């Protein structure tokens, strides 16, 4: 979500530059996307509006039943687009505005060029660079509907001039940025390029389909059998387009990131675990959230291998200079207790947020870390901003009481146990290995159990028995690290199988030792089916049979 304060001043400001209106409308709408029903209804409304506009334009070219099928093509394309992390809803608002203006202009039969020019001015000032596409479509539709090019040519020239003015004097990114490869836009900090990418492709599809409608009319199909055949071909074509336009695994993962972010913000840890329970394949980002939820429920070292782990990146994902990964890492390090690094990633997310003044999600973390550091002045400044956001007002008002009530802050389950701790320096851009960074927090007596389990699980997922051995030996007399979690005991049995005195010193459960004997016997007998059923959720099974290999 973008940090955007809805106000009369910001609305008036949006009218002072081309394209500002749809940007304001997009940022205003996103503030309420926390209500899932609102988000679903708004997306459905916009996609439907695109379909209705395209259907009306096809009908103006030639009224036909085929147009119902063809009007589905653009909405189907947008269904996948709306799941992209690089896309903002501003783009669909602009396309709908352009579609409505085109429909209205082609209703009017008098002074066509005048209303076309007024439409170009309206589209340019409210939606920005999409005026280029408006001009091209107006010219094409004028040829197909009015059988005249003069009005369309004038509007085309004026639209291109307006678009050039927007680039030259309003400092808008040129529409040509939309011709780049889709992967290119992931490296950009601003979303305009990807919005242009979508506009260009939707505009091309609308143009091609308009020509197709005109061509079908030109064929003068009167034979009933041929007519049915055309319907069948178009219907199959739309079905095929719908199939390839459906969200793929990456798109669903993107939407899952939004859901996980939402659930994490509301601390619904059991929901996060349940929604992934039993799934055979999970991405590393999902695993970061699952493992963080396990840690929050004090179950990380006991249930880690109930989920399909994919190495240490499933515990702490690699940083890739993107907003979402910055948020994930801020959450993970905050869970571990590394307040300074969590704050650094929150600041990174604040700078990487697309449009608006940053990220309210990141600002929430900065409030928490400021309170923990004792910087109540800075926390108060952040809270004043968050109080102006509808979806964050209640949270900000609750945290505002902590500025004067230290006792209440210590009772807060999100920050209370971190207030009295000793916190490391900012390790965001250091070259310290992840596992060494985790071990730095083992000296912090206020929150020692969590970094201990994260460090141990990191070694287990990395299949690094030497470092796991060192960790167990160095903490065996530490009461904060006892009793050992289930998976740590499983690793200890494997590591110290010939050192029974160490197993006694670590207080390993006799049942786990007995289970390891059964495991080794089943491995020798190559009884894989029973082995997976009984020991599939153990470290031993992960160590010997998981395809992950250390680098």
C-alpha positions as CSV (number, residue, x, y, z in Angstrom):
1,X,0.0,0.0,0.0
2,X,1.2,3.5,-0.8
3,X,1.5,6.2,1.9
4,X,-1.2,8.7,0.8
5,X,-3.1,11.2,2.9
6,X,-6.5,11.8,1.3
7,X,-7.4,15.5,1.6
8,X,-9.0,18.3,-0.2
9,X,-5.5,19.9,-0.7
10,X,-4.1,16.8,-2.4
11,X,-7.2,16.5,-4.6
12,X,-6.8,20.1,-5.8
13,X,-3.1,19.5,-6.3
14,X,-3.8,16.6,-8.6
15,X,-5.6,18.9,-11.1
16,X,-2.5,21.0,-11.5
17,X,-0.6,18.6,-13.7
18,X,-1.5,16.1,-16.5
19,X,-2.4,12.6,-15.3
20,X,-2.7,13.7,-11.7
21,X,-6.4,13.0,-11.4
22,X,-6.1,9.2,-12.1
23,X,-3.0,9.0,-9.9
24,X,-5.0,10.6,-7.0
25,X,-7.9,8.3,-7.6
26,X,-5.7,5.2,-7.7
27,X,-3.9,6.1,-4.5
28,X,-7.2,7.0,-2.8
29,X,-8.7,3.7,-3.7
30,X,-5.8,1.6,-2.5
31,X,-6.1,3.0,1.0
32,X,-9.3,0.9,1.3
33,X,-7.9,-2.3,-0.2
34,X,-7.5,-3.7,3.3
35,X,-11.2,-4.4,2.9
36,X,-11.0,-7.4,0.6
37,X,-14.6,-7.1,-0.5
38,X,-14.1,-3.5,-1.6
39,X,-10.9,-4.4,-3.5
40,X,-12.7,-7.3,-5.3
41,X,-15.7,-5.1,-6.2
42,X,-13.6,-2.2,-7.5
43,X,-11.4,-4.4,-9.6
44,X,-14.5,-6.2,-11.0
45,X,-16.2,-2.8,-11.7
46,X,-13.2,-1.4,-13.6
47,X,-12.7,-4.6,-15.7
48,X,-16.4,-4.7,-16.5
49,X,-16.3,-1.0,-17.5
50,X,-13.5,-1.8,-20.0
51,X,-15.6,-4.6,-21.5
52,X,-18.7,-2.4,-21.8
53,X,-16.8,0.4,-23.5
54,X,-15.2,-1.9,-26.0
55,X,-18.5,-3.6,-26.7
56,X,-20.1,-0.2,-27.4
57,X,-17.4,0.8,-29.8
58,X,-17.7,-2.5,-31.7
59,X,-21.4,-2.0,-31.9
60,X,-20.8,1.5,-33.5
61,X,-18.6,-0.2,-36.1
62,X,-21.2,-2.9,-36.9
63,X,-24.0,-4.2,-34.6
64,X,-23.6,-7.9,-34.3
65,X,-23.9,-10.7,-31.8
66,X,-20.2,-11.4,-32.3
67,X,-19.4,-8.3,-30.3
68,X,-20.4,-10.0,-27.0
69,X,-17.6,-12.5,-27.4
70,X,-15.0,-10.0,-28.6
71,X,-15.9,-7.6,-25.7
72,X,-14.5,-10.3,-23.3
73,X,-11.0,-10.1,-24.6
74,X,-9.7,-6.9,-22.9
75,X,-11.3,-7.7,-19.5
76,X,-9.7,-11.2,-19.6
77,X,-6.3,-9.6,-20.2
78,X,-6.8,-7.2,-17.3
79,X,-7.6,-10.1,-14.9
80,X,-4.0,-11.2,-15.0
81,X,-2.6,-7.7,-15.1
82,X,-4.3,-6.7,-11.9
83,X,-2.3,-9.3,-10.0
84,X,1.1,-8.0,-11.1
85,X,3.1,-6.3,-8.3
86,X,4.5,-3.8,-10.9
87,X,1.1,-2.6,-11.9
88,X,-1.0,0.0,-10.2
89,X,-4.8,0.5,-10.6
90,X,-4.2,4.0,-11.9
91,X,-3.6,2.5,-15.3
92,X,-7.1,0.9,-15.5
93,X,-8.7,4.1,-14.3
94,X,-7.0,5.9,-17.2
95,X,-8.0,3.3,-19.7
96,X,-11.6,3.4,-18.6
97,X,-11.7,7.2,-18.8
98,X,-10.3,7.0,-22.3
99,X,-12.9,4.4,-23.3
100,X,-15.8,6.5,-21.9
101,X,-14.6,9.6,-23.7
102,X,-14.4,7.6,-27.0
103,X,-17.9,6.2,-26.5
104,X,-19.3,9.7,-25.8
105,X,-17.6,11.3,-28.8
106,X,-18.8,8.7,-31.2
107,X,-22.4,9.1,-29.9
108,X,-22.3,12.7,-31.1
109,X,-22.9,13.2,-34.8
110,X,-22.4,17.0,-35.0
111,X,-19.0,18.8,-34.9
112,X,-17.1,15.5,-34.6
113,X,-13.7,17.1,-34.7
114,X,-14.6,19.6,-32.0
115,X,-15.7,17.0,-29.5
116,X,-12.8,14.8,-30.5
117,X,-10.4,17.7,-29.6
118,X,-12.2,18.3,-26.3
119,X,-11.9,14.6,-25.6
120,X,-8.2,14.7,-26.2
121,X,-7.8,17.6,-23.8
122,X,-9.8,15.8,-21.2
123,X,-7.9,12.6,-21.5
124,X,-4.5,14.4,-21.5
125,X,-5.2,16.5,-18.4
126,X,-6.9,13.8,-16.4
127,X,-5.0,10.7,-17.5
128,X,-1.7,11.9,-19.1
129,X,0.3,10.0,-21.7
130,X,-2.6,7.7,-22.7
131,X,-3.6,10.6,-24.9
132,X,-1.3,9.1,-27.6
133,X,-3.3,5.9,-27.7
134,X,-6.5,8.0,-27.6
135,X,-5.4,9.8,-30.8
136,X,-4.5,6.7,-32.6
137,X,-7.8,4.9,-31.7
138,X,-9.8,8.0,-32.6
139,X,-8.2,8.1,-36.0
140,X,-8.8,4.4,-36.6
141,X,-12.4,4.4,-35.3
142,X,-13.2,7.5,-37.4
143,X,-12.2,5.5,-40.5
144,X,-14.2,2.5,-39.5
145,X,-17.3,4.3,-38.2
146,X,-17.5,7.6,-40.1
147,X,-15.6,6.5,-43.2
148,X,-13.6,9.7,-42.9
149,X,-10.1,10.5,-42.0
150,X,-10.1,14.3,-41.7
151,X,-11.5,14.7,-38.2
152,X,-9.4,11.8,-37.0
153,X,-6.2,13.1,-38.5
154,X,-6.7,16.5,-36.8
155,X,-7.3,14.8,-33.4
156,X,-4.3,12.5,-33.9
157,X,-2.0,15.4,-34.5
158,X,-3.3,17.4,-31.5
159,X,-3.1,14.3,-29.3
160,X,0.5,13.7,-30.2
161,X,1.3,17.4,-29.6
162,X,-0.3,17.2,-26.1
163,X,1.6,14.0,-25.3
164,X,4.9,15.7,-26.3
165,X,4.0,18.7,-24.1
166,X,3.4,16.3,-21.2
167,X,6.9,14.8,-21.7
168,X,8.7,18.1,-22.4
169,X,7.1,20.5,-19.8
170,X,5.2,18.3,-17.3
171,X,8.2,16.0,-17.0
172,X,6.1,12.9,-17.6
173,X,7.9,9.7,-18.7
174,X,7.4,9.2,-22.4
175,X,4.9,6.5,-23.6
176,X,7.8,4.8,-25.5
177,X,9.0,3.4,-22.1
178,X,6.1,0.9,-22.5
179,X,7.8,-0.8,-25.4
180,X,10.5,-2.4,-23.2
181,X,10.5,-6.0,-22.2
182,X,8.2,-6.9,-19.2
183,X,11.1,-8.0,-17.0
184,X,12.7,-4.5,-17.4
185,X,10.0,-2.8,-15.3
186,X,10.9,-4.8,-12.2
187,X,14.1,-2.7,-12.0
188,X,12.3,0.7,-12.0
189,X,11.3,2.5,-8.9
190,X,8.3,4.2,-10.5
191,X,5.3,2.3,-12.0
192,X,4.7,4.4,-15.1
193,X,6.7,2.3,-17.5
194,X,4.7,-0.9,-16.7
195,X,1.4,1.1,-16.9
196,X,2.4,2.3,-20.4
197,X,3.3,-1.3,-21.3
198,X,-0.2,-2.4,-20.4
199,X,-1.8,0.6,-22.2
200,X,0.0,-0.1,-25.4
201,X,-1.0,-3.8,-25.5
202,X,-4.6,-3.1,-24.6
203,X,-4.7,-0.3,-27.2
204,X,-3.3,-2.7,-29.9
205,X,-5.8,-5.3,-29.0
206,X,-8.7,-2.8,-29.2
207,X,-7.5,-1.7,-32.6
208,X,-7.1,-5.2,-33.9
209,X,-10.5,-6.3,-32.6
210,X,-12.1,-3.2,-34.1
211,X,-10.7,-4.1,-37.5
212,X,-11.9,-7.6,-37.0
213,X,-15.4,-6.4,-36.4
214,X,-15.3,-4.3,-39.5
215,X,-13.9,-7.2,-41.5
216,X,-16.7,-9.5,-40.4
217,X,-19.2,-6.9,-41.5
218,X,-17.5,-6.6,-44.8
219,X,-17.8,-10.3,-45.5
220,X,-21.7,-10.0,-45.4
221,X,-22.2,-13.4,-43.8
222,X,-25.7,-14.5,-44.5
223,X,-25.4,-18.3,-44.5
224,X,-26.6,-19.7,-41.2
225,X,-24.1,-22.6,-41.1
226,X,-21.2,-20.2,-41.8
227,X,-22.6,-17.8,-39.2
228,X,-22.6,-20.6,-36.6
229,X,-19.1,-21.6,-37.6
230,X,-17.9,-18.0,-37.1
231,X,-19.5,-17.9,-33.6
232,X,-17.8,-21.2,-32.8
233,X,-14.4,-20.0,-34.0
234,X,-14.6,-16.7,-32.1
235,X,-15.9,-18.5,-29.0
236,X,-13.0,-21.0,-29.0
237,X,-10.6,-18.1,-29.6
238,X,-11.9,-16.2,-26.6
239,X,-11.7,-19.4,-24.5
240,X,-8.1,-19.9,-25.6
241,X,-7.3,-16.3,-24.8
242,X,-9.0,-16.6,-21.4
243,X,-6.9,-19.7,-20.7
244,X,-3.6,-18.0,-21.5
245,X,-4.7,-14.9,-19.6
246,X,-5.4,-16.7,-16.4
247,X,-2.9,-16.0,-13.6
248,X,0.1,-18.3,-13.6
249,X,2.0,-19.6,-10.6
250,X,4.1,-16.4,-10.3
251,X,1.0,-14.2,-10.4
252,X,-0.7,-16.3,-7.7
253,X,2.5,-16.0,-5.6
254,X,2.4,-12.2,-6.0
255,X,-1.2,-12.2,-4.7
256,X,-0.1,-14.6,-1.9
257,X,2.5,-12.0,-0.9
258,X,-0.2,-9.4,-0.4
259,X,-2.3,-11.8,1.6
260,X,0.7,-12.9,3.8
261,X,1.6,-9.2,4.3
262,X,-2.0,-8.5,5.4
263,X,-2.1,-11.5,7.8
264,X,1.3,-10.7,9.2
265,X,0.2,-7.1,10.0
266,X,-2.7,-8.6,11.9
267,X,-0.6,-11.3,13.6
268,X,-2.8,-14.1,12.3
269,X,0.0,-16.7,12.6
270,X,-2.2,-19.8,12.8
271,X,-4.0,-18.7,9.6
272,X,-0.6,-18.4,7.8
273,X,0.4,-21.9,8.9
274,X,-3.0,-23.5,8.1
275,X,-3.2,-22.0,4.6
276,X,0.2,-23.7,3.7
277,X,-0.3,-27.0,5.6
278,X,-0.2,-30.0,3.3
279,X,1.0,-28.1,0.2
280,X,3.8,-29.9,-1.7
281,X,5.6,-26.8,-3.1
282,X,6.1,-23.4,-1.5
283,X,8.2,-20.4,-2.7
284,X,10.9,-19.1,-0.5
285,X,8.9,-15.9,0.3
286,X,6.0,-18.0,1.5
287,X,8.4,-20.1,3.5
288,X,9.8,-17.0,5.2
289,X,6.3,-16.1,6.3
290,X,5.5,-19.7,7.4
291,X,8.7,-20.0,9.4
292,X,8.2,-16.6,10.9
293,X,4.7,-17.7,12.0
294,X,6.1,-20.9,13.5
295,X,8.6,-18.7,15.4
296,X,5.9,-16.4,16.7
297,X,4.0,-19.4,18.0
298,X,7.2,-20.9,19.6
299,X,7.1,-23.9,17.2
300,X,9.9,-23.2,14.7
301,X,12.3,-25.8,16.0
302,X,9.5,-28.4,16.5
303,X,7.5,-28.1,13.3
304,X,10.0,-26.7,10.7
305,X,10.0,-29.9,8.6
306,X,6.2,-30.2,8.5
307,X,6.4,-27.8,5.5
308,X,8.3,-28.4,2.3
309,X,11.6,-26.5,3.1
310,X,13.9,-25.4,0.3
311,X,17.2,-24.5,2.1
312,X,18.2,-21.6,4.3
313,X,16.6,-19.0,1.9
314,X,13.2,-20.3,3.1
315,X,14.2,-18.9,6.5
316,X,15.8,-15.6,5.5
317,X,15.3,-14.7,1.8
318,X,18.1,-12.9,-0.1
319,X,17.7,-9.2,-0.5
320,X,17.0,-8.1,-4.1
321,X,16.4,-4.3,-3.7
322,X,12.6,-4.6,-4.0
323,X,9.8,-3.2,-1.8
324,X,8.2,-6.6,-0.9
325,X,11.4,-8.3,0.0
326,X,12.4,-5.3,2.1
327,X,9.1,-5.7,4.0
328,X,9.7,-9.5,4.4
329,X,13.2,-9.0,5.8
330,X,12.1,-6.2,8.1
331,X,9.5,-8.6,9.6
332,X,11.9,-11.5,9.8
333,X,14.7,-9.5,11.6
334,X,12.1,-7.9,13.9
335,X,10.9,-11.4,14.9
336,X,14.5,-12.4,15.6
337,X,15.1,-9.3,17.7
338,X,17.5,-7.4,15.4
339,X,15.8,-4.1,15.7
340,X,18.4,-2.0,13.9
341,X,18.5,-4.2,10.8
342,X,14.7,-4.5,10.8
343,X,14.5,-0.7,10.9
344,X,17.0,-0.4,8.0
345,X,14.9,-2.7,5.8
346,X,11.8,-0.7,6.7
347,X,13.6,2.5,5.6
348,X,14.5,0.7,2.4
349,X,10.9,-0.3,1.8
350,X,9.9,3.3,2.5
351,X,12.1,4.5,-0.4
352,X,11.2,1.7,-2.7
353,X,7.4,2.1,-2.4
354,X,5.8,2.9,-5.7
355,X,4.2,6.4,-5.8
356,X,2.8,8.2,-2.8
357,X,5.1,9.3,0.1
358,X,6.3,5.9,1.0
359,X,4.8,2.9,2.7
360,X,2.5,3.0,5.8
361,X,3.4,-0.7,6.5
362,X,7.1,0.3,6.7
363,X,6.3,3.4,8.7
364,X,4.5,1.2,11.3
365,X,7.8,-0.7,11.8
366,X,9.7,2.6,12.1
367,X,7.3,3.6,14.9
368,X,8.0,0.4,16.7
369,X,11.8,0.6,16.4
370,X,11.8,4.3,17.4
371,X,9.9,3.4,20.6
372,X,12.3,0.6,21.3
373,X,15.3,2.9,20.9
374,X,13.6,5.4,23.1
375,X,13.2,8.0,20.4
376,X,9.6,9.0,21.2
377,X,9.9,12.3,19.3
378,X,10.5,10.5,16.0
379,X,7.8,7.9,16.8
380,X,5.4,10.7,17.4
381,X,6.1,12.3,14.0
382,X,5.4,9.0,12.3
383,X,2.2,8.5,14.3
384,X,0.9,11.9,13.3
385,X,1.2,10.8,9.6
386,X,-0.4,7.4,10.2
387,X,-3.3,8.9,12.1
388,X,-4.4,10.6,8.9
389,X,-4.7,7.2,7.0
390,X,-8.1,5.6,7.4
391,X,-6.8,2.0,7.6
392,X,-4.1,2.8,10.1
393,X,-5.8,5.4,12.3
394,X,-6.8,3.0,15.1
395,X,-3.4,1.4,15.2
396,X,-1.7,4.8,15.4
397,X,-4.0,6.0,18.2
398,X,-3.2,2.9,20.3
399,X,0.6,3.4,19.8
400,X,0.3,7.1,20.6
401,X,-0.6,6.2,24.2
402,X,2.9,4.5,24.5
403,X,4.5,7.9,24.1
404,X,3.5,8.7,27.7
405,X,2.7,5.3,29.1
406,X,5.9,3.2,29.4
407,X,4.2,0.4,31.4
408,X,1.5,-0.1,28.7
409,X,4.2,-0.3,26.0
410,X,6.1,-3.0,27.9
411,X,2.8,-5.0,28.0
412,X,2.4,-4.8,24.2
413,X,3.1,-8.2,22.7
414,X,4.6,-6.6,19.6
415,X,7.3,-4.6,21.2
416,X,7.2,-5.2,25.0
417,X,9.8,-8.0,25.1
418,X,12.2,-6.0,22.9
419,X,12.3,-2.8,25.0
420,X,14.9,-3.8,27.5
421,X,17.2,-5.7,25.1
422,X,20.6,-4.9,23.8
423,X,20.4,-4.4,20.1
424,X,23.1,-4.7,17.5
425,X,24.2,-2.1,15.0
426,X,22.6,-1.8,11.5
427,X,23.7,-4.9,9.6
428,X,21.8,-4.2,6.4
429,X,24.8,-3.7,4.1
430,X,27.5,-5.4,6.1
431,X,29.3,-8.5,4.8
432,X,28.5,-10.5,7.9
433,X,27.2,-14.0,7.0
434,X,23.6,-14.5,7.9
435,X,24.3,-17.2,10.5
436,X,26.9,-15.1,12.2
437,X,24.5,-12.2,12.3
438,X,22.0,-14.5,14.1
439,X,24.6,-15.7,16.6
440,X,25.3,-12.0,17.5
441,X,22.0,-12.0,19.3
442,X,22.7,-15.0,21.5
443,X,24.3,-12.6,24.0
444,X,21.0,-10.7,24.3
445,X,19.4,-12.2,27.4
446,X,16.0,-10.5,26.8
447,X,15.3,-12.4,23.5
448,X,17.7,-15.2,23.3
449,X,15.5,-18.2,22.4
450,X,14.3,-16.8,19.1
451,X,17.8,-16.1,17.6
452,X,19.0,-19.4,18.9
453,X,16.2,-21.3,17.1
454,X,16.7,-19.2,13.9
455,X,20.5,-19.8,13.9
456,X,20.0,-23.6,14.5
457,X,17.3,-23.9,11.9
458,X,19.5,-22.0,9.5
459,X,22.2,-24.7,9.9
460,X,19.6,-27.5,9.7
461,X,18.2,-26.1,6.4
462,X,21.8,-25.6,5.1
463,X,22.7,-29.2,6.1
464,X,25.7,-27.8,7.9
465,X,26.3,-30.3,10.7
466,X,29.7,-28.8,11.7
467,X,28.2,-25.4,12.6
468,X,25.2,-27.1,14.2
469,X,27.6,-29.1,16.3
470,X,29.4,-25.9,17.3
471,X,26.1,-24.2,18.2
472,X,24.9,-27.1,20.4
473,X,28.2,-27.4,22.2
474,X,28.5,-23.6,22.9
475,X,24.9,-23.4,24.3
476,X,24.5,-26.7,26.1
477,X,24.9,-25.0,29.5
478,X,22.7,-22.0,28.7
479,X,19.4,-22.4,30.4
480,X,17.7,-20.1,27.9
481,X,18.5,-22.7,25.1
482,X,17.0,-25.6,27.0
483,X,15.2,-27.8,26.4
484,X,16.2,-28.3,22.8
485,X,13.5,-28.2,20.2
486,X,12.5,-31.5,18.6
487,X,14.5,-30.9,15.3
488,X,17.6,-29.8,17.2
489,X,17.4,-33.1,19.2
490,X,17.1,-35.0,15.9
491,X,20.2,-33.2,14.6
492,X,22.1,-33.9,17.9
493,X,21.4,-37.7,17.6
494,X,22.8,-37.6,14.1
495,X,25.9,-35.5,15.1
496,X,26.7,-37.2,18.4
497,X,25.6,-40.7,17.5
498,X,29.0,-42.0,18.8
499,X,29.2,-39.7,21.8
500,X,26.5,-40.8,24.3
501,X,27.9,-38.5,26.9
502,X,27.0,-35.4,24.8
503,X,23.5,-36.8,24.2
504,X,23.1,-37.0,28.0
505,X,24.5,-33.5,28.5
506,X,22.0,-32.2,25.9
507,X,19.1,-34.1,27.6
508,X,18.0,-35.8,24.4
509,X,14.7,-37.5,24.6
510,X,15.1,-41.3,24.7
511,X,12.2,-41.7,22.2
512,X,14.0,-39.6,19.6
513,X,17.1,-41.8,20.0
514,X,14.9,-44.9,19.5
515,X,13.2,-43.3,16.5
516,X,16.6,-42.7,14.9
517,X,17.4,-46.4,15.2
518,X,14.1,-47.2,13.5
519,X,14.9,-44.6,10.8
520,X,18.4,-46.0,10.0
521,X,16.9,-49.6,9.9
522,X,14.2,-48.5,7.4
523,X,16.8,-46.7,5.3
524,X,18.9,-49.9,5.1
525,X,15.8,-51.8,4.1
526,X,15.0,-49.2,1.5
527,X,11.4,-49.0,2.8
528,X,10.8,-45.5,1.3
529,X,7.0,-45.5,1.5
530,X,6.8,-46.2,5.2
531,X,9.9,-44.0,5.7
532,X,8.2,-41.0,4.2
533,X,5.0,-41.6,6.1
534,X,6.6,-42.0,9.5
535,X,9.7,-39.7,9.2
536,X,8.8,-37.3,6.4
537,X,8.6,-34.4,8.9
538,X,12.0,-35.0,10.6
539,X,15.4,-33.4,10.1
540,X,16.8,-36.9,9.2
541,X,14.5,-37.2,6.2
542,X,15.3,-33.7,5.0
543,X,19.1,-34.2,5.5
544,X,19.2,-37.5,3.4
545,X,16.4,-37.1,0.9
546,X,15.7,-33.4,0.3
547,X,17.2,-32.4,-3.1
548,X,18.7,-29.2,-1.6
549,X,22.5,-29.1,-1.8
550,X,24.8,-26.7,0.0
551,X,26.5,-24.2,-2.3
